[in-house]
Amino acid sequence: MTSASTLPPEIRRLTVEMLNRDAEFDVTAGYGIINFNWWRRNPQTGAWETVPDEEMPGYSQEQYDLINEIQEEHLAFFLQKAYAYTITDPLAAYRELIADLRNAIDTRLEVVQQGYDYFQQRPGMRGDTKSDAYDFFSTNQRDSRIKSKYANLRQLVAQKHMTEGQLETLLAAETFTLSNGKEMTFLELDYAVQMKLLSPEPWDSPDRRWGAGEYRLLWSRNTVNQIDKGLAPGPQGGFLAVSDMGFIAAFSKDGEMLWSQYASGGEAPMPVSDDRGTIFQLDNTGMLQALDPASGQPVWTARIRGSSFSSPAVGGAEGLLYAASDRGEVAAFRRQDGAEAWTLDLGAKLTGVAASRDQGPLFAAAADGQVFGVSREGQAIWQTNLGAKLYAPPTADAQGNAYALTLGGDVVSLAPDGKIRWSDSFGGKMLTRPIIGADGNLYVVAGAALACFNPTGGRRWSATVGDSIYSPPAVAPDGRVYVGSMDKNMYALSNGGALRWTFPAAGSVLASPHLGADGTIYVGVLNKRVYALKER
């Protein structure tokens, strides 16, 4: 291969500059190559086009291996590698990081040199001093998530692993071997910094020491399907991971997948469970199923007339399950065998039904803003007009009160007799059901905002996260809140609404998190993974 020193100075300068800017030194973002495809500008049209395979320059197996390794950017890959190492000395690890970076610069320059020579020898493929191809790729960055190398180094200063002076010394270091004799690539260590996996103690110590942040990552698992609906309590103290199209996977608390299946014939909301653990799911075709929690197999199947986009409501001692349809019907089914107990036609397009477990009426909400009170024997007993359209299903508390959210941004509480107890204008379209914490407080979301209300009215706090929230938050017994966002983060808030920490999930978190009995936080992500976190 031609020596890199023969490159025009401008190309060499820009190459090194790009490496210093791109934390992941992705050689595929360099001169003329993306995902093994060489590019050139068509001399007739001026458009960029790929070079045919038969005209591509040859590469050594070593170069192909390097490019392939650098392209392995999946989060699970990084997690696996990060946990495989014992980071006992962050300074030593970062000296190794700098050495890898310098080696990568040399490799990039060799690749750029080969491409430069090749393009200069081909008619119609020559450009200016910098080369059209290099200019094209240097001004079209493909991955906005790449973080600055120096920003990541400075995280170590912020985390008090090193001083400013030590950082300067580190930047000047040429080579260093990790004290434990293990090798770590720049990519792996860079990810360890981003995910706060660095620890002054070995990861394989008996108590698995905490990292530098407020939490540690216990494990991550592939869920086979994207998780965009939510996580819910599951068998053996574990959880259910649910997708929008009726896919359900049951996991143990340690991350073992117990079973998975498509439990419905269409789009489906979150399933619900009764005291025995039986899982009930209703889909938008009107199919209602009871699933065995041990196997996921259907115990019985029933149907409602019309479509439904809301979860069924589990009753109490009467042993019934309630469902609402867009045809205006509320139907009750025996939880034991799925037999229909009664059906009531309310004559309005219903968005959902709510029930407290053992007292008070059912609350059926309609899209036009009507809320109906229905007895557990199937009789309509009152009707209240909220004066604004509804989308989200209502929620009922243990005292038999109901809470409804309007598309106009109002939070409304109704008493068991249908009278409005209190209302508050929060603002924004409210598209997800409100939830009630163990302390009785009400939690609502609208857009990228969420708020907590006292059960008797009055806003306790409100907060805003980075992007839209599509599912209700999870609330711990002490009032701490965990909520996912479209911006690929899961946010942990205090019981006063202050941001405590953020988990970068490398995929949009549209699903509601789940809190295990031991405090483990389970997060489902759109990239078909679920993560288990533990707080400090």
C-alpha positions in Angstrom: 0.0 0.0 0.0 1.2 3.5 -0.8 2.5 5.4 2.2 0.0 7.7 3.8 2.7 10.4 3.9 2.2 11.0 0.1 -1.4 12.3 0.7 -2.0 15.9 -0.1 -1.6 17.9 3.2 -5.2 19.1 3.0 -6.6 15.6 2.8 -4.4 14.4 5.6 -5.4 17.4 7.8 -9.1 16.9 7.2 -8.8 13.2 7.9 -7.1 13.7 11.2 -9.6 16.5 12.0 -12.5 14.2 11.3 -11.0 11.5 13.5 -10.6 13.9 16.4 -14.2 15.0 16.0 -15.9 11.6 15.6 -15.7 9.6 18.8 -16.2 6.3 17.0 -13.6 6.9 14.3 -15.8 5.1 11.8 -13.6 4.5 8.8 -16.7 4.0 6.6 -17.4 7.7 7.0 -14.1 8.6 5.3 -13.0 9.2 1.8 -15.2 7.6 -0.7 -16.5 4.6 1.3 -19.8 3.9 3.1 -20.7 0.3 4.1 -18.1 -1.1 1.7 -19.4 0.8 -1.3 -17.1 3.3 -3.1 -18.8 6.4 -4.5 -18.0 8.7 -7.4 -19.5 11.8 -9.0 -21.0 11.1 -12.4 -19.2 13.4 -14.8 -22.3 13.9 -17.0 -25.0 14.4 -14.3 -22.9 15.6 -11.4 -24.9 13.1 -9.2 -23.2 10.8 -6.7 -23.3 7.1 -7.6 -21.8 3.8 -6.3 -18.8 2.4 -8.1 -19.6 -1.1 -9.6 -18.1 -4.0 -7.8 -15.8 -4.9 -10.7 -14.2 -1.4 -10.5 -13.7 -1.3 -6.8 -10.2 -1.3 -5.4 -9.0 -4.3 -3.4 -8.7 -4.4 0.3 -6.7 -6.6 2.6 -8.6 -9.0 4.9 -7.3 -7.0 7.8 -8.9 -3.8 6.5 -12.2 -5.6 5.9 -12.1 -7.0 9.4 -11.4 -3.6 10.9 -14.3 -2.0 9.0 -16.6 -4.8 10.0 -15.7 -4.5 13.7 -16.2 -0.7 13.7 -19.6 -1.2 12.1 -20.7 -3.4 15.0 -22.5 -0.5 16.8 -25.4 -2.4 18.3 -26.1 -1.5 21.9 -26.1 -5.2 23.0 -22.7 -5.7 21.5 -21.3 -2.8 23.5 -22.9 -3.9 26.7 -21.5 -7.4 26.3 -18.0 -6.1 25.7 -18.2 -3.5 28.5 -19.1 -6.1 31.1 -16.4 -8.5 29.8 -13.7 -6.2 31.2 -12.5 -5.4 34.6 -11.9 -1.6 34.6 -9.8 -1.2 37.8 -7.9 1.9 36.6 -9.8 4.5 34.5 -6.6 6.4 33.8 -5.0 3.3 32.4 -8.1 2.5 30.3 -8.1 6.0 28.8 -4.4 5.8 27.9 -5.3 2.7 26.0 -8.2 4.5 24.4 -5.8 7.3 23.1 -3.4 4.7 21.8 -6.3 3.0 19.9 -7.3 6.3 18.5 -3.9 7.1 17.2 -3.7 3.7 15.6 -7.1 4.3 14.0 -5.8 7.6 12.5 -3.0 5.7 10.8 -5.4 3.1 9.5 -7.8 5.8 8.3 -5.0 7.6 6.5 -4.0 4.4 4.7 -7.6 3.8 3.6 -7.8 7.4 2.4 -4.5 7.1 0.6 -5.6 4.0 -1.3 -8.8 5.6 -2.3 -7.1 8.8 -3.3 -4.7 7.0 -5.5 -7.4 4.9 -7.0 -9.6 7.9 -7.8 -6.8 10.0 -9.2 -6.0 7.2 -11.7 -9.6 7.0 -13.1 -10.9 9.4 -15.8 -13.9 11.4 -14.7 -13.3 10.7 -11.1 -10.9 13.5 -10.2 -11.8 16.5 -8.1 -10.2 19.4 -6.5 -7.3 19.3 -4.1 -9.5 17.9 -1.3 -11.2 15.5 -3.7 -14.9 15.7 -4.4 -15.5 12.4 -2.7 -13.8 13.4 0.5 -15.6 16.7 0.6 -19.0 14.9 0.1 -18.5 12.6 3.0 -16.9 15.1 5.3 -19.9 17.4 4.9 -22.6 14.7 5.1 -22.4 13.2 8.6 -24.6 10.2 8.8 -24.8 9.7 12.6 -25.8 12.7 14.7 -25.4 10.5 17.9 -21.7 10.3 17.6 -20.2 12.1 20.6 -17.0 14.1 20.7 -14.0 12.2 21.9 -13.0 15.1 24.2 -16.5 15.4 25.6 -16.4 11.8 26.7 -12.9 12.3 28.2 -14.2 15.2 30.1 -17.0 13.1 31.6 -14.3 11.4 33.6 -13.3 14.7 35.0 -16.9 15.5 35.9 -17.2 12.1 37.5 -14.1 12.9 39.5 -12.2 9.9 38.2 -9.4 12.3 37.2 -8.3 16.0 37.5 -7.9 18.5 34.8 -4.1 18.0 35.0 -4.4 14.3 34.7 -6.6 14.8 31.7 -3.9 16.9 30.0 -1.3 14.2 30.8 -3.6 11.6 29.4 -4.1 13.4 26.2 -0.3 13.5 25.7 0.1 9.8 26.4 1.4 7.6 23.5 0.7 4.1 24.7 -0.3 2.3 27.8 -1.3 -1.3 28.6 -4.2 -2.0 30.9 -3.1 -3.2 34.3 -5.2 -6.3 34.0 -3.6 -7.3 30.7 -6.9 -7.1 28.8 -7.4 -5.1 25.6 -10.3 -2.7 25.2 -11.1 -0.9 22.0 -12.1 2.8 21.8 -15.7 1.9 20.9 -16.1 -0.3 24.0 -14.7 2.1 26.4 -16.5 5.1 24.8 -19.7 3.2 25.4 -18.8 2.4 28.9 -18.4 6.1 29.6 -21.7 7.0 27.9 -23.6 4.3 29.9 -21.8 5.2 33.2 -20.4 1.7 33.5 -17.0 2.8 34.8 -16.3 1.7 38.4 -13.3 2.0 40.7 -13.9 -1.7 41.5 -13.9 -4.8 39.4 -17.3 -5.6 37.8 -16.9 -9.2 38.8 -16.6 -8.4 42.5 -19.1 -10.4 44.7 -21.5 -7.5 45.2 -21.1 -6.1 41.6 -20.0 -2.6 42.5 -22.0 0.5 41.5 -20.9 2.5 38.5 -20.3 6.2 38.5 -24.0 7.1 38.0 -27.2 6.7 40.0 -28.0 3.3 38.6 -26.3 0.2 37.2 -27.4 -1.9 34.3 -28.1 -5.5 35.5 -28.8 -7.1 32.1 -30.4 -6.6 28.7 -32.3 -9.1 26.6 -33.6 -9.4 23.1 -37.4 -9.4 23.0 -37.9 -10.7 19.4 -40.3 -7.9 18.7 -40.3 -4.2 19.3 -41.8 -3.1 22.6 -43.9 -0.1 22.0 -46.9 -0.6 24.3 -45.6 -1.3 27.8 -44.4 -3.6 30.4 -46.7 -5.2 32.9 -46.5 -7.6 35.9 -45.9 -11.1 34.9 -45.5 -14.6 36.2 -42.9 -15.7 38.8 -42.4 -12.1 39.9 -41.3 -11.1 36.4 -43.0 -9.0 33.7 -44.7 -9.0 30.4 -43.3 -7.1 27.4 -46.0 -6.0 25.0 -46.0 -4.7 21.5 -48.8 -2.8 19.7 -49.7 -5.7 17.5 -50.6 -8.1 20.2 -47.2 -9.7 20.8 -46.6 -10.7 24.4 -43.3 -12.1 25.9 -43.1 -13.2 29.5 -39.8 -12.8 31.3 -38.6 -13.9 34.7 -37.1 -11.2 37.0 -33.7 -12.4 35.9 -34.3 -11.9 32.2 -35.2 -15.4 31.1 -37.8 -15.5 28.5 -40.5 -17.9 29.7 -42.8 -17.8 26.7 -43.8 -15.5 23.8 -46.7 -15.4 21.4 -49.0 -13.3 19.3 -52.0 -13.3 21.6 -54.4 -11.4 19.5 -55.5 -10.9 15.9 -54.8 -7.2 15.6 -53.7 -4.1 17.3 -54.0 -4.5 21.0 -53.7 -2.3 24.1 -52.0 -3.4 27.3 -53.2 -6.6 28.9 -54.5 -6.7 32.5 -54.3 -9.4 35.2 -56.5 -10.5 38.1 -55.5 -11.7 41.5 -54.8 -15.2 40.3 -52.3 -13.9 37.6 -54.6 -14.8 34.7 -53.8 -12.4 31.8 -56.6 -10.8 29.8 -56.2 -9.1 26.4 -58.6 -7.4 24.2 -57.7 -6.4 20.6 -59.1 -4.0 18.0 -61.0 -6.8 16.3 -63.1 -7.3 19.4 -61.4 -10.6 20.4 -61.0 -11.0 24.2 -58.7 -13.7 25.5 -57.7 -15.1 28.9 -54.1 -16.4 28.9 -52.5 -18.9 31.2 -49.6 -17.0 32.9 -47.4 -20.1 33.1 -47.6 -20.9 29.3 -49.2 -18.0 27.6 -51.7 -20.3 26.0 -55.4 -19.2 25.7 -57.7 -20.5 28.5 -60.8 -19.1 26.8 -61.7 -16.7 24.0 -64.7 -14.4 23.7 -65.8 -11.5 21.5 -67.3 -8.1 21.9 -69.4 -6.5 19.1 -67.3 -3.7 17.5 -63.7 -2.6 18.0 -61.8 -1.6 21.1 -58.5 0.2 21.6 -58.5 0.2 25.4 -57.7 -2.5 28.0 -60.5 -4.4 29.7 -61.2 -3.6 33.3 -60.9 -6.3 36.0 -63.7 -6.3 38.6 -63.6 -7.6 42.1 -65.5 -10.2 44.1 -68.2 -10.4 41.5 -65.7 -12.2 39.3 -66.3 -10.2 36.1 -64.2 -8.6 33.4 -65.6 -5.5 31.6 -64.9 -4.3 28.0 -66.1 -1.3 26.0 -66.5 -1.0 22.2 -66.7 1.7 19.6 -70.2 0.6 18.9 -71.3 1.9 22.3 -71.5 -1.3 24.2 -70.2 -2.3 27.6 -70.0 -6.0 28.1 -69.3 -8.1 31.2 -67.7 -11.6 31.0 -67.1 -14.2 33.7 -63.3 -14.3 34.3 -63.5 -18.0 35.0 -64.7 -19.2 31.6 -65.4 -16.1 29.4 -69.2 -16.5 29.4 -71.0 -13.3 28.7 -72.8 -12.0 31.8 -74.6 -9.0 30.3 -74.3 -6.3 27.6 -75.4 -2.7 27.8 -75.8 -0.4 24.7 -75.0 3.2 25.7 -75.4 4.6 22.1 -72.0 6.4 22.0 -68.5 5.6 20.7 -66.7 4.5 23.8 -63.0 5.0 24.5 -62.8 2.7 27.5 -64.3 1.5 30.8 -62.8 1.6 34.3 -63.7 -0.1 37.6 -62.5 -0.1 41.1 -62.0 -3.6 42.3 -64.8 -4.0 44.9 -67.0 -0.9 45.1 -68.7 1.8 43.1 -70.0 1.8 39.6 -68.2 1.2 36.3 -67.2 4.4 34.4 -67.6 4.3 30.6 -66.1 7.2 28.7 -67.3 8.3 25.2 -65.3 10.1 22.5 -67.9 13.0 22.5 -67.1 13.8 26.2 -69.9 11.8 27.9 -69.1 9.7 30.9 -71.6 7.0 31.9 -72.1 5.4 35.3 -73.0 1.7 35.0 -73.9 -0.7 37.8 -72.2 -4.0 38.1 -75.4 -5.6 37.1 -75.4 -3.8 33.7 -77.8 -0.9 34.3 -77.0 2.7 33.3 -77.4 4.9 36.4 -76.2 8.3 35.4 -74.6 10.4 32.6 -72.2 13.4 32.8 -71.1 15.6 30.0 -67.5 16.9 30.4 -67.9 19.4 27.6 -64.7 18.3 25.7 -63.8 15.3 23.6 -62.1 12.3 25.1 -59.5 9.9 23.7 -57.9 8.2 26.6 -59.8 5.6 28.7 -60.7 6.7 32.3 -59.1 5.4 35.5 -60.9 4.5 38.8 -59.4 4.7 42.3 -59.9 2.4 45.3 -62.6 4.7 46.7 -64.8 4.4 43.6 -63.9 7.8 42.1 -63.0 8.2 38.4 -60.5 10.4 36.5 -60.8 11.4 32.9 -58.5 13.4 30.6 -59.8 15.5 27.8 -58.3 16.4 24.4 -58.5 20.0 25.5 -56.0 19.3 28.4 -58.4 19.1 31.3 -58.0 16.7 34.2 -61.5 15.8 35.6 -62.4 13.8 38.7 -65.9 12.3 39.1 -67.5 10.9 42.2 -69.3 7.6 42.2 -72.6 9.4 41.6 -71.3 11.2 38.5 -70.8 14.6 40.0 -67.6 16.4 39.2 -65.4 16.5 42.3 -62.7 18.8 40.8 -61.0 19.7 37.5 -57.7 21.3 36.5 -56.5 22.6 33.2 -53.1 21.1 32.4 -52.9 21.8 28.7 -52.0 19.7 25.7 -53.7 16.7 24.1 -54.0 13.9 26.7 -53.8 10.6 24.8 -52.9 8.1 27.5 -54.8 7.0 30.5 -54.0 8.5 33.9 -52.5 6.3 36.6 -52.9 6.3 40.3 -49.9 5.8 42.6 -49.7 3.9 45.9 -50.1 7.2 47.7 -53.4 7.9 45.8 -51.8 10.7 43.7 -52.8 11.0 40.1 -50.2 11.1 37.3 -50.9 12.3 33.8 -48.9 13.0 30.6 -49.5 15.3 27.6 -46.9 15.7 24.9 -43.5 15.9 26.6 -45.0 17.0 29.9 -46.2 15.1 32.9 -47.8 16.1 36.2 -48.8 14.8 39.6 -52.2 15.8 41.2 -53.4 15.3 44.7 -56.5 12.9 44.8 -58.6 15.8 46.2 -57.4 18.2 43.5 -54.5 20.5 43.2 -51.3 20.0 41.2 -48.3 18.9 43.2 -45.7 19.3 40.5 -45.2 19.2 36.7 -42.1 18.4 34.6 -41.0 18.2 31.0 -38.7 15.7 29.4 -36.8 15.7 26.1 -39.6 14.6 23.7 -43.1 13.2 23.5 -44.3 10.6 26.0 -46.6 7.9 24.6 -47.4 5.7 27.7 -48.2 6.3 31.3 -45.2 6.5 33.7 -44.3 3.9 36.4 -44.6 5.2 39.9 -42.7 3.7 42.9 -44.4 3.4 46.4 -42.4 6.4 47.6 -43.6 8.5 44.6 -40.5 8.4 42.4 -41.5 8.4 38.7 -40.0 6.6 35.7 -41.1 7.6 32.2 -40.0 6.8 28.7 -39.7 9.3 25.8 -39.4 9.4 22.1 -35.9 10.9 22.4 -34.5 7.4 23.3 -34.2 8.1 27.0 -35.9 6.8 30.2 -36.2 9.6 32.8 -36.1 9.0 36.6 -37.8 11.8 38.6 -38.1 12.4 42.3 -41.4 12.4 44.1 -41.3 16.2 43.7 -40.8 16.1 39.9 -37.1 16.9 39.8 -34.9 15.0 37.3 -32.7 12.5 39.1 -31.0 10.6 36.3 -31.5 9.6 32.7 -31.0 6.2 31.1 -29.9 6.4 27.4 -31.7 3.4 25.8 -30.4 3.7 22.2 -34.0 3.4 21.0 -37.2 5.2 21.5 -38.9 4.3 24.8 -42.6 4.4 23.9 -43.6 1.7 26.4 -44.4 2.2 30.1 -41.6 0.9 32.4 -42.3 -1.7 35.0 -41.1 -1.7 38.6 -40.3 -5.1 40.2 -41.1 -5.9 43.8 -37.3 -5.7 44.6 -37.0 -2.2 43.1 -35.6 -3.4 39.7 -36.6 -1.0 36.9 -37.5 -2.8 33.6 -37.4 -0.7 30.4 -38.7 -1.9 27.1 -37.3 -0.2 23.9 -38.4 0.0 20.3 -35.1 -1.6 19.2 -36.4 -5.0 20.4 -34.6 -5.0 23.7 -35.5 -4.8 27.4 -33.2 -3.6 30.1 -33.1 -4.2 33.9 -31.7 -1.3 36.0 -31.0 -1.0 39.7 -30.8 2.3 41.5 -28.1 3.2 43.9 
